[in-house]
Amino acid sequence: MTGADVLLLALGAVAVGAGVLVVTTKHLVRAGLYLVVCLGALAGDFLVLSAELVAWVQVLIYVGAVVVLLLFAVMLTRAPIGASDDLDRPGWPAALIGGGAGLGLTALLVDAYRWSTVTLPSAGTAERLGEQIFQSWVLPFEVLSVLLLSALVGAIVLSRPDIGRAAPQRGRTAGDLVDSEPGGRR
């Protein structure tokens, strides 16, 4: 076992631990910060695997943009920041489903590879990655950007109670209200 293997396993353990904390904490802001730790550990895994471009994209896009968007959405919707006991549900169904899915995936991978070694393809370049992104994957990136924009607009609409309501008309007097009633006095 080399030093890179040990580092890869340590960063993977940090990522899994932070991921568990994301879904088990009762504080929304802390969940967002644990998500930063989890995604940062994944970026570290990419660095160990000599995928520097993917690691920096992970940091810039996910840690820098998605987590900030998540925290802004929490703040804009005025969601409770502290512990929310009223939203707690029993955790055993989720643990059962998650554990079953994890065991199933582990069995599938062990059965598929049987502990054999896999030859890796040659290292990619930023030029080849750019060609793939801007030729084959342009539409999914644009759809994702529209989805994130609509989520941000939705958060703003939910946070402002005055949007969507009829604005009160100014300049009306009590006499105008009497005149507008059916059979009102004049």
Helices and strands as residue ranges (DSSP letters): H 3-24, H 28-48, H 52-57, I 58-66, H 67-76, G 85-87, H 92-113, H 126-136, H 138-159, H 174-180
